[in-house]
Structure formats: C-alpha cells, structure tokens
Amino acid sequence: MISDVPYGAKSLALIMDDPDIPTAVREALGIEVFDHWVLFNIPADTKEIPEGAVVGIEGLNTAGNSGYTGPCPPPEYEPSEHHYIFKLYALDESLTLLAGATKSEVLEALASHVMEEAELIGRYSRK
C-alpha cells in the first residue's frame, strides 16, 4: 500500500534490492547488491501495485531483464535468509529516461528531484 505521497509529487520511483548476496556472487558479478526491481515514472496517485501488474516504466534488474525478479536466495550459498529493501521515492517531476534504464541511471536522474522517500525491509528465508 502506498500512502502519504506529498502534495505536488509528479511521479514515484521504486527500487528493490538485496544486499545479502553471497560473496561468490558479489565477486563473480562485481556487484554489492542484487537489484530485483527498478521502476520509475509511477503515477503519483498510485495506491498499490497489484501482483503481476506494471505501473510506470521498468528498468533493468541485475539479471539484465526488465521487470520484477522475486526473492530467491540461491540454495547452494549462505545465508539462506536475505533482506529485501524497497525504496520508494516521491519526485517533483517525471524522469526523462527510457525503459531499460539501470538502477544507477535512475538514482542519478532522481537525485535532485526527491521530495520524500520511504523504505521497507522484508525478509525471505529459504527452508
């Protein structure tokens, strides 16, 4: 549920990433976090994003795909529990980026346009 978007916001951006990736994956890919979802130019009046729905424009995740990649800690590595960080940004304008922008490109474009931001951390554990 999305609420309390500041008055005057023109769009939202959402980044979901996982900082708990295994060392072997960090080293193999040369990354610090795995980006699961990059979504921007979400209409500011959006209250929720239904499962399987797309609102706004999707950027590329670390797997090189547009769209959402759900939580799934690799079974051959520890830790079996990962933290998934959802960061939502309320922006004073829409971003002039194309579909397929990376998280870095989105964060650079929104940096001077953030009115407010919120963060939610979820945990997912492999059994």
N, C-alpha and C positions, 0 to 999 in steps of 0.2 A: 504494500500500500504506500502510495506517495502522498504526502500531505505537507502543509505549511510551506508551500513554494512561495517565495517572496513576491510581493506585488511588483509588477513591471518586468518580471522574468520573461524572456522571449523563447528560451529553449532550455532543455536539460541534456546532460551527458551522463552516461553510466559506464563505469569501468569495473569489471570483476576480475580479480586476480588471486593467485595462490602463491604465497611466499614460502611455503613449506616443501618446495620441490626437492627431490633428492640431490645430493652433491654430485652424483654421477651425471644426472640430467643437466644440472647447472653447468658443469664443465663441458659436457658434450655439445650443448647448445649455446654456451656462452651467455647465459641469462641469469638473472637473480630471482625473477618471479615468472610464473606462467600466466599469461593473460588469457582468461577464459571468455571474456566478452568485452567488446568495445562498441558502444552505441552512443550516437550523438544526434543532435537536432531532433530530439524527442520533443513533441509539443509540450509547452509549459503547463497546459491544463490536464496532462495525463495523470490519472489517479492510480493506475495499476498497469502492469504489463502481463496479460494473460499467458499462461503456459503455451509455448509454441508460436506466439504472436511476435510480430516485428513492428515496432513503432520507431520512427526516426530512421536514421541511416546506420548501417552496420559497418564497422571497421574490421580489420583483420585481427584474429587472435594469434597466439604464439604458434599454433599448428599451421598457420598460413591460410586459414579459412575465414570467410565471413560468417558471422553468426555466433551462437552460444555453444560452448563446449562445457558440458556438465561436469560436476566433481567426480573424480575417479582416480584416487591415489594408486599409482602403479603397484600391483601386488608383490613384485619382486624387490621392492625397496621399503625401507622405514623412513619416516614414520608412517604408520597406517592411518593416522588422523591428520587431516590438513585443515588449515584455516582458509576460508574464502572471504576475501574482503570486497565488499560492494561499496563503491564511492559514487555518490550522486552529486552532480554539480548543477546549480541553478545559474543560468547565464543571462547576461543583458542583451545578447544577440544570438542569432543562429551562426553556426560556423560555416565558412566557405571552403569546406573540404569535400572530397568525393568519397563515395562508397569505397571501402577497402583501405581507408587511412589506418595507420598504425596507432597504437596507444600513445607513443611518443609524439606523433604528429597532432593527435587530438589534444593531449595535455599542453603542448606548446601553443596551439591555436586558442585554447580556452583560458590560458593563464591570466590574461589581463581583463577577462570578462566575467569572472566568478563573483556572483552576488552572495551566495551562500553555498555551503557544501555539507553533506551528511555522510556518515559511514556506518555500515552494518557489517559485523563479522559473524560468519556462520562457520560451524564445524561439521566436517563429514568424516566418518570413520569407516574404514573397510573392516568387515567382520571375517 
